[in-house]
Amino acid sequence: MGENLCAVCHLPSEKRCSACGNVVYCSSQHQKLDWKNHKIFCNSYKICNNDKFGRHLVATRNISEGTVLILEEPIIVGPKLYSLPICLGCYVRVDGSYFCTKCGFPMCSVQCQNVPAHRDNECSIFQKKGSTPKNIANYDIAHPLYQSILPLRCLLLMTKCPEKWTLINTMESHLETRKRCSEVWDENQVNTVNFLREWHGLKTDYTEDTVNRVIGFIEVNSFQIKTVKKIELVFV
């Protein structure tokens, strides 16, 4: 009986908040009385899990168009999978007129090469061996070097921010399903998995399975947003 008690008077009741279904009330009057406290936790959705969709949200009531359901900071931000050459500090298009003096990636300025998002992530890895990005022949088409940037930034969370690494590992990767998409899967193995593990010597740091799961976390859970400069960035 204890779990079906009104949140206000603690008397038994079978009535629940119609929005979230998580809190019991004996009457509409008591629900109104508790709204100041309950509205902070009352969601218009619930988190479900099944074999078909994995972890997903389901609306618990009719939701008006344009309603903000979730407001949170992204775990990580970076260029999309098939990205034009862009500055890895401010994400504007680059033309090859300036390169990071440490890792050699094209940037827009010396200020941007020192932005923490670049300096403390891929720059610290790529400068050890060099990725030869100066051989980009055409700055108007996507370049495969950028396919590894966001996965690497995610992988580095393992040591740089364990809390975020734990959070990102709660996401769905749909690893087995993605393996069946052979063309995309094979491209990921060359341009991201092998590039990071073999070329940059990260084999002992990250297994193939770990890198592939991170790619899956990005492909399944990320959002692409176009900036005012018409550059599409990925938010995880």
C-alpha positions in Angstrom: 0.0 0.0 0.0 2.8 2.4 0.8 3.7 3.2 -2.8 0.2 4.7 -3.6 -0.1 7.5 -1.1 -1.1 11.0 -1.9 1.9 13.3 -1.9 0.1 15.9 0.2 -2.0 14.1 2.7 -0.5 10.6 2.5 -3.8 8.9 2.2 -4.2 5.9 -0.2 -5.1 6.8 -3.7 -4.9 5.3 -7.2 -4.9 8.7 -9.0 -1.6 9.8 -10.6 -0.3 13.0 -12.2 -1.6 12.7 -15.8 1.6 14.4 -17.1 4.3 12.2 -15.7 2.4 9.4 -13.9 5.0 9.3 -11.2 3.2 11.0 -8.3 0.0 10.0 -6.6 -2.7 12.5 -5.5 -6.1 11.9 -3.9 -7.7 14.9 -5.5 -7.2 17.7 -8.1 -7.1 20.1 -5.2 -4.1 18.4 -3.6 -2.4 18.2 -7.0 -2.8 21.9 -7.4 -1.4 22.5 -3.9 1.7 20.4 -4.7 2.3 21.9 -8.1 4.9 24.4 -6.9 7.1 21.5 -5.7 6.1 18.9 -8.3 6.5 21.0 -11.5 10.3 20.9 -11.1 10.2 17.1 -11.5 7.1 16.6 -13.7 8.1 15.4 -17.1 6.0 15.2 -20.3 7.9 12.1 -21.2 9.3 8.9 -19.7 12.4 6.9 -20.5 11.7 3.4 -21.9 13.9 0.6 -23.1 13.1 -2.3 -25.5 14.9 -4.5 -28.0 13.6 -2.6 -31.1 14.5 1.0 -30.2 16.9 0.6 -27.2 16.7 3.5 -24.7 14.2 6.1 -25.9 11.7 8.7 -24.8 7.9 8.3 -24.9 5.5 11.2 -24.5 3.2 10.8 -21.5 0.7 13.5 -22.7 0.1 15.6 -25.8 3.0 18.0 -26.3 2.5 21.3 -28.2 4.8 22.0 -31.1 7.9 23.9 -30.1 7.8 22.8 -26.5 11.2 22.5 -24.9 11.5 19.1 -23.3 15.1 18.9 -22.3 17.7 21.6 -21.9 21.3 20.4 -21.2 24.9 21.1 -22.2 26.4 18.7 -24.8 28.9 16.2 -23.6 31.2 16.9 -26.5 31.2 19.1 -29.7 33.1 18.7 -33.0 33.0 18.4 -36.8 30.5 16.1 -38.5 31.7 12.8 -40.1 32.0 14.2 -43.6 33.3 17.7 -42.8 34.8 20.3 -45.1 38.2 21.5 -43.8 37.3 23.7 -40.8 39.1 25.4 -37.9 39.0 23.0 -35.0 38.8 25.9 -32.6 36.0 28.1 -33.9 34.7 25.8 -36.7 34.8 28.3 -39.5 35.9 27.3 -43.0 39.7 27.4 -43.6 41.7 27.8 -46.8 45.1 26.5 -45.9 46.6 29.9 -45.2 47.4 29.0 -41.5 48.3 25.7 -39.9 48.5 24.8 -36.2 52.2 25.1 -35.4 52.1 22.0 -33.2 49.9 19.4 -35.0 49.8 20.8 -38.5 46.0 21.0 -38.8 44.6 23.9 -40.8 43.3 26.5 -38.4 42.1 30.1 -38.8 44.5 31.7 -36.4 47.1 31.2 -33.7 44.4 32.1 -31.2 42.3 29.2 -32.3 45.1 26.7 -32.2 45.2 27.4 -28.4 41.5 26.9 -27.8 41.3 24.1 -25.2 38.8 22.1 -27.3 41.6 21.6 -29.9 44.8 22.1 -27.9 44.0 19.7 -25.1 42.4 17.0 -27.4 43.4 16.0 -30.9 46.4 18.4 -31.0 48.1 16.7 -28.1 47.8 13.4 -29.9 48.4 14.4 -33.6 51.5 16.4 -32.9 53.4 13.3 -31.7 53.4 11.7 -35.1 51.8 14.2 -37.5 48.8 13.6 -39.6 50.1 15.4 -42.8 47.0 17.5 -43.1 49.0 20.0 -45.2 48.4 17.7 -48.2 44.7 18.7 -48.4 44.4 19.4 -52.1 40.9 20.8 -52.2 39.4 22.8 -49.3 35.9 22.8 -50.9 35.3 19.1 -50.4 35.1 16.9 -47.3 38.3 15.4 -46.0 38.6 12.0 -44.3 41.0 13.4 -41.6 38.0 15.0 -39.9 36.2 11.7 -39.4 38.4 10.9 -36.4 38.2 14.2 -34.5 34.9 13.8 -32.6 35.5 10.1 -31.8 38.9 11.0 -30.5 37.5 13.8 -28.3 35.0 11.3 -26.9 37.7 8.7 -26.2 39.9 11.2 -24.4 37.0 11.7 -21.9 38.0 8.3 -20.5 40.9 10.0 -18.7 40.1 13.7 -18.9 36.6 13.5 -17.6 35.5 10.1 -16.2 32.0 11.4 -15.3 31.3 12.3 -18.9 32.8 9.1 -20.1 30.5 7.1 -17.8 27.5 9.1 -19.1 28.3 8.6 -22.8 28.6 4.9 -22.2 24.9 4.8 -21.1 24.0 5.7 -24.7 23.0 3.2 -27.4 25.6 2.3 -30.0 23.7 -0.3 -32.0 27.0 -1.9 -32.7 25.7 -5.2 -34.2 23.3 -3.4 -36.5 26.0 -1.0 -37.7 28.3 -3.9 -38.6 25.8 -5.0 -41.2 26.2 -1.6 -43.0 29.4 -2.8 -44.6 30.3 0.2 -46.7 30.1 2.7 -43.8 31.5 0.2 -41.3 34.6 -0.5 -43.5 35.2 3.3 -44.0 35.1 3.8 -40.2 37.7 1.1 -39.7 40.1 2.8 -42.1 39.5 6.5 -41.3 38.9 6.3 -37.6 39.7 2.9 -35.9 42.9 2.1 -37.7 43.9 5.8 -38.1 43.8 6.3 -34.3 45.0 2.9 -33.1 47.6 2.1 -35.7 48.8 5.4 -37.2 48.8 7.3 -33.9 49.8 4.4 -31.7 46.7 4.3 -29.5 46.3 0.5 -29.8 47.1 0.0 -26.1 44.8 2.8 -25.0 41.6 1.9 -26.9 40.4 -1.5 -28.2 38.7 -1.8 -31.6 35.5 -2.5 -29.8 35.8 0.7 -27.7 36.4 2.9 -30.7 33.6 1.4 -32.7 31.2 1.8 -29.8 32.2 5.5 -29.5 31.5 5.9 -33.2 28.1 4.3 -32.6 27.4 6.6 -29.7 28.0 9.6 -32.0 26.0 8.2 -35.0 23.0 7.1 -32.9 22.7 9.9 -30.3 24.2 13.1 -31.8 22.5 16.1 -33.4 23.8 18.2 -36.3 23.3 21.9 -36.0 24.2 24.4 -38.7 26.1 27.5 -37.5 25.6 31.0 -38.8 28.6 30.3 -41.0 26.7 27.4 -42.5 29.0 24.8 -40.9 27.3 21.7 -39.6 28.6 20.7 -36.1 27.8 17.6 -34.2 26.7 17.7 -30.6 26.7 14.6 -28.4 
